Amino acid sequence: MGRPARILPLLVLLAGAVPAAAQVQAVDLYAPRGFGYVIGDTITLTAEIALEAPYVLDAASLPQPRGLDYWLDLRDVRLTDQGVSAGTHRYTLDLVYQTFYAPLEPRRLTIPAMALFAVDGDRRVPVGVPAWSFLTSPLREIVATGPESAMALRPDIMPRPIQTAGITRNLLVALGAALGAGLALAWQLGWGPFGKRRSRPFARAARAIPATLASPGDDPHSAASGYGTALQALHRAFDATDGKGVFAEDLPGFFERHSAFRSAEAEVRRLFEASRRAFFGADPAGAQRELPPADLVALSRRLRAVERGTQ
């Protein structure tokens, strides 16, 4: 065979290799430190693979976790599809290995290369993940460098005590501030025993009125009934707030002196109209039509909220 005949097969092989190189654009391997490993350590290698679209990585070509050698196991394989961008299909392949080699002295070991495949229909091209080497070291020295035995274990490191004085102090300060804030809020809103103080007459009335209206044996047509008593409780709250008796004709001055209650002026005037019918008009039924018991309870609660400053 002449010289041209010998060169022709080589040219054919090179022509077939060019498209494969173009289809696998890049395989970049990222690894941790290359030294300081001992028996039992795990090593994670990450391969960034870029393929020319529409090629995709053949999942069937991925290795399964298994023992690769007497000293090396493949523990986990994770493939992440990063999608297609600018005509390039990118993948991230994470390979977790574990070494069981017990060297007597520092030694370099090699994790073997891995052969994968990319496919596009019936077309199939190889994708090679390169090998990677690292240094492994013994757990203990073979020859003692001191008077101790080579097998002597070092004592455990004593735990460092944690200084808790500052933490305890800050916790107590925070608890004290929270308690003070809770007491201030309870005082402002009249919760618990704070609702009984003299400065919260509407709070007392709001607590008493529902029980008064629900008391048995009341005659709904009598001004002396539970409804009448509830009206009186609310009027006493107005008197205590203003420091004197408050009648219907005194309401303009009351709202001028206690402007916060002006938001409930319409309901307050209904209250005084109902009281006029109940106590001076001998019309208890008309009073309850003017201000039904449910509305009376709602008014007492609204006035309590105004008194607390929450409305």
PyMOL commands that set and color helices and strands:
alter all, ss='L'
color gray80, all
select helices_A, chain A and resi 3-23+59-61+165-189+192-196+201-213+226-242+248-257+259-280+284-290+293-308
alter helices_A, ss='H'
color red, helices_A
select strands_A, chain A and resi 24-30+42-52+56-57+66-69+72-85+88-99+107-111+114-120+123-129+132-136
alter strands_A, ss='S'
color yellow, strands_A
deselect
rebuild
show_as cartoon
